[in-house]
């Protein structure tokens, strides 16, 4: 019995040590989005790691939403702070675009009684997007996340 207790204790210690080494810690990434030098609020910044032949799936994407000053901090799709180190494609999109997609899905699934109200919400959201769109969206950039992270993942949007 003593031999069994010793093995069980050793196993518990090993499990506890491994739990602390899960590898889910990502380097912190934050930055700022500007247009003509001015901060751009309410933009979603999405970092998608670029795979390679040896690492086709390098890890989860990360995203953040800019605040009123254009600043964002990335979180992985699992909610961890930071991003996978290495090269990324960076997409920049309006938050409301996602809301519009959600409403269109609701419209397809809605009963006839609910459809007019959802259509009105869609029309109002389209008007809001048109009134706020003064900078280009759905822009793709390249960015390499350093192993130690960065607070300088800054993007200046340009009209093309």
CORZIUR-V777897 format. One record per backbone hydrogen bond with DSSP energy under -1.0 kcal/mol. CO is the residue of the C=O (numbers start at 0). NH is the residue of the N-H. If there is no record, write none. Layout:
# CORZIUR-V777897
CO&NH ; CO&NH
This chain:
# CORZIUR-V777897
0&4 ; 1&5 ; 2&6 ; 3&7 ; 4&8 ; 5&9 ; 6&10 ; 7&11 ; 8&12 ; 9&13 ; 10&14 ; 11&15 ; 12&16 ; 13&17 ; 14&18 ; 15&19 ; 17&20 ; 26&82 ; 27&149 ; 28&73 ; 29&152 ; 30&71 ; 31&154 ; 32&39 ; 33&156 ; 34&37 ; 37&34 ; 41&94 ; 42&65 ; 43&92 ; 44&63 ; 45&90 ; 46&61 ; 47&88 ; 54&51 ; 60&76 ; 61&46 ; 62&74 ; 63&44 ; 65&41 ; 66&69 ; 69&32 ; 70&66 ; 71&30 ; 73&81 ; 74&62 ; 75&78 ; 79&75 ; 85&144 ; 86&49 ; 87&142 ; 88&47 ; 89&140 ; 90&45 ; 91&137 ; 91&138 ; 92&43 ; 94&97 ; 94&98 ; 95&99 ; 96&100 ; 97&101 ; 98&102 ; 99&103 ; 100&104 ; 101&105 ; 102&106 ; 103&107 ; 104&108 ; 105&109 ; 110&114 ; 113&117 ; 114&118 ; 115&119 ; 116&120 ; 117&121 ; 118&122 ; 119&123 ; 120&124 ; 121&125 ; 122&126 ; 123&127 ; 124&128 ; 125&129 ; 126&130 ; 127&131 ; 128&132 ; 131&133 ; 138&91 ; 140&89 ; 142&87 ; 144&85 ; 145&148 ; 149&29 ; 151&153 ; 154&33
